[in-house]
Amino acid sequence: MKKLIECVPNFSEGCDMSVIKQITDAIESVEGISLLDVDPGQATNRTVVTFVGEPEPVMEAAICGIRKASELIDMRKHSGAHPRFGATDVCPLVPVKGITMEETVEYARKLAKRVGEELGIPVYCYEHAAYTEERKNLANCRAGEYEALSDRITTDEWKPDYGPAEFTDSVAKTGVTAVGARDFLVAFNVNLNTTSTRRANAMAFDVREKGRKKRKGNPLTGPFVKDENGKQVWIPGTLKAVKGIGWFIEEYGIAQISMNLTNINVTSVHEAFDEVCKKATERGLRVTGSELVGLMPLEAMLDAGRYFLRKQNRSLGVSDKELINIAVKSMGLDDLYEFKPEDKIIEYAMQKQDDTKKLVDMNLSDFMWETASESPAPGGGSIAAYMGALGAALGTMVANLSSHKRGWDERWEEFSQWAEKGKKYHDELLHLVDEDTHAFNKIMDAFGLPKKTEEEKVARKKAINDATRYAIEVPLKTMKVCYESMEVMKAMADIGNPNSVSDAAVGAIAAVAGVRGAHLNVRINTGGFEDKSFVAKILKEAADIEDKAIKLEKEIMDITEPKL
């Protein structure tokens, strides 16, 4: 499995697109990385760039971007609404796939060392890459911002981890960079129907974890309270793992609460949005929408869609597209400009960089004609998976119809749970449509390997054996999922909307067709496979699944027939 890291450098330029373009061109000059998003902000005078790739290319691309930024951005002339202390203000690495946080920390520290030594830029390591507890928090590293650097970096307490510890002319121009390793962070701004930065800030203090300084007497003008050790006392905000400030965005003519959600497993995007709505109402304000800066994970967006559907007592077993649409409309993510899921959701943005064509992305006619062509794939295995997907989709449809049936309002959640089960099954089967064709192609690739030397013959034989085993396992998986999906069709034939009982039955028929079709692929792919004990085990398991599926189909038909 490839190791993938996301890098999200923030550059202190958000107005001059020619400068931003030169920086992103430098990043893209490195082979092996995918530039996913470039998000400039005029009021903040800051651009958030997102790219992914394997660790070494990502580190090289980061160096190229930081170097170019140091050449083009002069921090002595910089101003903006966002806290900052460097031309490349922060450069976090985020583990995406196949890599641990511990490994990511090592890469972050290597990157920090290169920035300090090769580029002569002072560097603080923060978050998981920090060498001390105090430096984990970026706000501590950036205290006083750029204007405080000349005094801070020469002290023992705030000497940079790498790079020069003196405020030279070069450092005055580039400022300092914070390099870190962190979990996925969502930068999320909530729009308010006010132009008051003070009011936006007050709301940010209401919700952010750090909260606000405690005062004695008058909460606005009273003296600050200190504990017995002379330390400032804080009143915590309502949202854990959330940082926030308020600001005015001139280009849109509104104030915003700008939040960093540092752990969306602790505080999700939709929870943060609803809490800000609540605090706005308490202060006589209204939330008009929100803005996503950079990208967010697909599951976080789907969770938001489910959350808002649940509040409406509506079924959650709908398509990902519908869940995303509900989330966007509920949080007003298109308030300031069009929200494009293909650009703002990390998995979709990565798919755009992948040139591989998927069968499931074809329209129905193209899929049919591709199947009918002289190409051997897609073949029976992919069609079996697709028949199963359609069967599960019919079961899901009956569950959704039942959830919305007039007079059954109190049962919406019961049927929503069945719809979610059905969606899980048909999503798995859609994946298996392409996976079966992929398995076939792996066999073809293995047979095409060279076989001139003994080493090549051994390697080729192993590749053929591994690919064949995989080509057996994929249709077996299809059989299992098709059979398991029939629990939804049986339940819907039994307790679902009686007007749709025939749809549940057709779903069962399609699922059994998927089981039987995939079984044929299991059998033909086991022919000639050398591991006979493996073959015997697989064939028995497959035969048992088909027998159980046929029996279950009869049970569903026995439920259906009297209702027709």
Secondary structure, DSSP 8 states (H G I E B T S, - for coil): ---EEEE--EES-SS-HHHHHHHHHHHHTSTTEEEEEEEEETTTTEEEEEEEE-HHHHHHHHHHHHHHHHHH--GGG---SS---BSEEEEEEEEEES--HHHHHHHHHHHHHHHHHHH---EEEEETT-SSSGGGSHHHHTTTTGGGHHHHTTSSTT--SBS--S--HHHHHHB-EEEEE-S--EEEEEEES---HHHHHHHHHHHSTT-EE-BSSSTTTS-B-B-TTS-B-EE--S-TTEEEEEEEETTTTEEEEEEEES-TTTS-HHHHHHHHHHHHHHTT--EEEEEEES-B-HHHHHHHHHHHHHHTT--S-S-HHHHHHHHHHHHTTTSSS---HHHHBHHHHHHHT-----GGGS-HHHHHHHHHSSSS-S-HHHHHHHHHHHHHHHHHHHHHHHHT-TT-GGGHHHHHHHHHHHHHHHHHHHHHHHHHHHHHHHHHHHHTS--SSHHHHHHHHHHHHHHHHHHHHHHHHHHHHHHHHHHHHHHHHHHS-GGGHHHHHHHHHHHHHHHHHHHHHHHHHHTT-S-HHHHHHHHHHHHHHHHHHHHHHHHHHHHHGGG-
